[in-house]
Amino acid sequence: MFKAAATYACRALKPCLVAAIALMACLPAHAGMTRIATRYIAALGDPQATSGTDAQSWGLWAIDPGPRGVRLRDYEKLAAANGVAPEGWQFDRDAWWLEEHGLIMESPAFPLPPGRYVVTGGREVTSVLTVEAPDATGRQAWSLADGATIHDVTHLHCRAALYTARDDGRSCTPGNTPTQVFLMSLGRAMPAVEGCSKQDYQVLIVIGMMADG
């Protein structure tokens, strides 16, 4: 784990897209790290955990899904286009994602590929996340270097929640989302949506890969 020798301006950048663009300039290179275009991990688990065996439930956005998202007010247009977003991704009516501005996002890719990811929350801590290949049961072990926790490398202003239909037959649609809650304030959970079950994810920013990973 290493701390970014960033300027005050760099540390103060909070929104997801702004932070992602700034991180490449703000953070120093780390020995053995290959810089990559910024990616995002959707992680589950205890925020204070430093390791676990459930990375198979984590996903990866290879590109920032926010700018590719669809506003809630445009959901009917998305539905009328058979779920094909203007950016070309396919909306899944059975499992759809929402972010802190109220944008419907494309799904991340599951499971998280094995490797050694350089991750940060855009605050003080940057760490190396090691994700192992699946074991015989399909579980994937993960660990953060030098005692860093998930919370340490979570970008707190980025939110991601997965909404799925319940078993009671009610419709789970973005059209039921309460729009008055957006933009989500820091520390507030993503909104409940009528007819849906919700799973909140923690968002980790990936700025590089370890060369030996």
C-alpha positions as CSV (number, residue, x, y, z in Angstrom):
1,M,0.0,0.0,0.0
2,F,1.3,3.4,-0.8
3,K,-0.1,7.0,-0.3
4,A,-0.5,9.4,-3.2
5,A,1.8,12.4,-3.0
6,A,-1.0,14.5,-4.5
7,T,-1.6,18.2,-4.4
8,Y,-4.6,19.6,-2.5
9,A,-6.5,20.0,-5.8
10,C,-6.0,16.4,-6.7
11,R,-7.1,15.2,-3.3
12,A,-10.2,17.4,-3.4
13,L,-11.6,15.9,-6.7
14,K,-14.6,13.9,-5.8
15,P,-17.0,13.1,-8.6
16,C,-16.3,9.7,-10.3
17,L,-15.5,10.9,-13.8
18,V,-13.4,13.9,-12.6
19,A,-11.5,11.7,-10.1
20,A,-10.8,9.0,-12.7
21,I,-9.4,11.6,-15.2
22,A,-7.3,13.2,-12.5
23,L,-5.9,10.1,-10.9
24,M,-3.6,9.3,-13.7
25,A,-1.9,12.7,-13.2
26,C,-2.2,12.9,-9.5
27,L,-0.8,9.5,-8.4
28,P,2.8,8.6,-8.7
29,A,3.9,5.5,-10.6
30,H,4.4,2.4,-8.5
31,A,7.3,0.0,-9.0
32,G,6.1,-2.8,-11.2
33,M,2.9,-1.1,-12.2
34,T,1.7,-0.8,-15.7
35,R,-0.7,2.1,-16.1
36,I,-4.0,1.4,-17.9
37,A,-7.1,3.2,-19.0
38,T,-9.1,3.7,-15.8
39,R,-11.4,0.8,-14.9
40,Y,-13.9,0.2,-12.1
41,I,-14.6,-2.8,-9.9
42,A,-18.0,-3.4,-8.3
43,A,-17.1,-5.1,-5.0
44,L,-19.2,-6.7,-2.3
45,G,-18.2,-7.5,1.3
46,D,-17.4,-6.1,4.7
47,P,-15.9,-2.6,4.1
48,Q,-13.3,-3.4,6.8
49,A,-12.2,-6.7,5.2
50,T,-8.6,-7.0,3.9
51,S,-9.1,-10.4,2.2
52,G,-11.9,-12.9,1.4
53,T,-13.0,-15.7,-0.9
54,D,-15.9,-14.1,-2.8
55,A,-14.3,-12.2,-5.7
56,Q,-16.4,-14.3,-8.0
57,S,-19.3,-12.0,-7.0
58,W,-17.4,-8.9,-8.0
59,G,-17.6,-7.3,-11.4
60,L,-15.5,-5.1,-13.7
61,W,-16.3,-2.2,-15.9
62,A,-13.6,-2.0,-18.5
63,I,-14.7,1.6,-19.3
64,D,-16.5,4.2,-17.2
65,P,-20.2,3.3,-17.4
66,G,-21.4,6.7,-16.2
67,P,-20.9,8.7,-19.4
68,R,-22.5,5.7,-21.3
69,G,-25.5,5.7,-19.0
70,V,-29.2,6.5,-19.8
71,R,-31.1,9.1,-17.7
72,L,-34.1,7.8,-15.8
73,R,-36.3,10.2,-17.7
74,D,-35.2,8.5,-20.9
75,Y,-36.1,5.0,-19.8
76,E,-39.2,4.8,-22.0
77,K,-37.0,5.6,-25.0
78,L,-34.6,2.9,-23.9
79,A,-37.5,0.4,-23.6
80,A,-38.8,1.4,-27.0
81,A,-35.4,0.7,-28.5
82,N,-35.6,-2.9,-27.3
83,G,-33.2,-2.0,-24.5
84,V,-30.3,-1.0,-26.7
85,A,-28.7,2.2,-25.3
86,P,-27.4,5.0,-27.5
87,E,-23.9,3.8,-26.6
88,G,-24.7,0.3,-27.9
89,W,-25.0,-1.7,-24.6
90,Q,-28.0,-3.9,-23.8
91,F,-30.3,-3.1,-20.9
92,D,-31.3,-6.2,-18.9
93,R,-34.8,-5.7,-17.5
94,D,-34.2,-8.6,-15.0
95,A,-31.1,-7.1,-13.5
96,W,-30.3,-3.4,-14.0
97,W,-27.8,-1.0,-12.6
98,L,-28.1,2.5,-11.3
99,E,-25.5,5.1,-10.2
100,E,-25.4,8.1,-7.9
101,H,-26.7,10.6,-10.6
102,G,-29.7,8.5,-11.4
103,L,-28.2,7.1,-14.6
104,I,-29.1,3.6,-15.7
105,M,-25.7,1.8,-16.4
106,E,-24.6,-1.2,-18.3
107,S,-23.8,-4.3,-16.3
108,P,-20.2,-5.0,-15.3
109,A,-18.5,-8.2,-16.5
110,F,-18.7,-11.1,-14.0
111,P,-16.7,-12.6,-12.5
112,L,-13.7,-10.4,-11.9
113,P,-10.7,-11.8,-13.9
114,P,-7.7,-13.0,-11.9
115,G,-4.8,-10.6,-11.6
116,R,-3.1,-7.9,-9.5
117,Y,-5.0,-4.6,-9.7
118,V,-3.7,-1.3,-8.5
119,V,-6.8,0.2,-6.9
120,T,-7.7,3.4,-5.1
121,G,-10.6,5.3,-3.7
122,G,-9.2,8.6,-4.9
123,R,-8.4,9.6,-1.3
124,E,-5.3,8.7,0.7
125,V,-4.7,5.0,0.0
126,T,-3.7,3.1,-3.1
127,S,-3.1,-0.6,-2.8
128,V,-2.6,-3.8,-4.8
129,L,-5.7,-6.0,-5.0
130,T,-4.7,-9.7,-5.8
131,V,-7.5,-11.8,-7.2
132,E,-6.9,-15.5,-7.6
133,A,-8.2,-17.9,-10.2
134,P,-11.4,-19.8,-9.2
135,D,-10.9,-22.8,-7.0
136,A,-12.7,-26.2,-7.6
137,T,-15.9,-24.8,-6.2
138,G,-15.7,-21.6,-8.2
139,R,-14.8,-19.3,-5.4
140,Q,-12.1,-16.7,-5.9
141,A,-9.8,-15.6,-3.1
142,W,-8.7,-11.9,-3.0
143,S,-6.5,-9.8,-0.8
144,L,-5.4,-6.2,-0.5
145,A,-1.7,-5.4,0.2
146,D,-0.3,-4.2,3.5
147,G,-3.6,-4.3,5.5
148,A,-5.6,-2.0,3.3
149,T,-9.4,-2.5,3.6
150,I,-12.1,-2.3,1.0
151,H,-13.2,1.0,2.6
152,D,-9.7,2.4,2.1
153,V,-9.9,1.9,-1.7
154,T,-13.6,2.6,-2.2
155,H,-14.4,5.8,-4.0
156,L,-17.1,7.0,-1.6
157,H,-18.8,9.4,-4.0
158,C,-19.3,6.7,-6.7
159,R,-22.3,4.5,-6.1
160,A,-23.6,1.4,-7.9
161,A,-26.7,-0.6,-7.1
162,L,-28.1,-3.7,-8.8
163,Y,-31.9,-4.0,-8.9
164,T,-33.6,-7.3,-9.6
165,A,-37.3,-8.4,-9.6
166,R,-38.7,-10.0,-6.4
167,D,-40.6,-13.3,-6.4
168,D,-44.0,-11.6,-5.7
169,G,-44.8,-11.0,-9.4
170,R,-44.5,-7.2,-9.2
171,S,-42.8,-5.2,-11.9
172,C,-39.2,-4.1,-11.3
173,T,-38.6,-1.2,-13.6
174,P,-36.5,2.0,-13.6
175,G,-39.7,3.8,-14.1
176,N,-40.5,3.2,-10.4
177,T,-37.3,4.9,-9.2
178,P,-37.8,8.0,-6.9
179,T,-35.9,10.6,-8.8
180,Q,-36.0,13.3,-6.1
181,V,-33.1,11.7,-4.2
182,F,-30.5,12.4,-6.9
183,L,-27.7,13.5,-6.8
184,M,-27.0,11.0,-3.9
185,S,-25.3,12.6,-0.9
186,L,-22.2,11.1,0.7
187,G,-23.1,8.2,3.0
188,R,-26.6,7.8,1.8
189,A,-27.7,4.4,0.4
190,M,-29.0,4.1,-3.1
191,P,-32.9,4.3,-3.1
192,A,-35.3,1.4,-2.8
193,V,-37.3,0.9,-5.9
194,E,-40.9,-0.4,-5.7
195,G,-41.1,-4.1,-6.9
196,C,-37.3,-4.6,-6.8
197,S,-34.7,-6.1,-4.6
198,K,-31.5,-4.0,-4.3
199,Q,-27.8,-4.9,-3.8
200,D,-25.5,-2.0,-3.1
201,Y,-21.9,-2.4,-4.4
202,Q,-18.7,-0.6,-3.4
203,V,-16.8,1.0,-6.3
204,L,-13.0,0.7,-6.5
205,I,-11.0,2.6,-9.2
206,V,-8.4,0.6,-11.1
207,I,-5.5,2.7,-12.3
208,G,-3.0,0.0,-13.2
209,M,-2.0,-3.6,-13.2
210,M,1.1,-5.1,-11.7
211,A,3.4,-6.3,-14.3
212,D,3.9,-9.7,-12.7
213,G,0.1,-10.2,-12.5
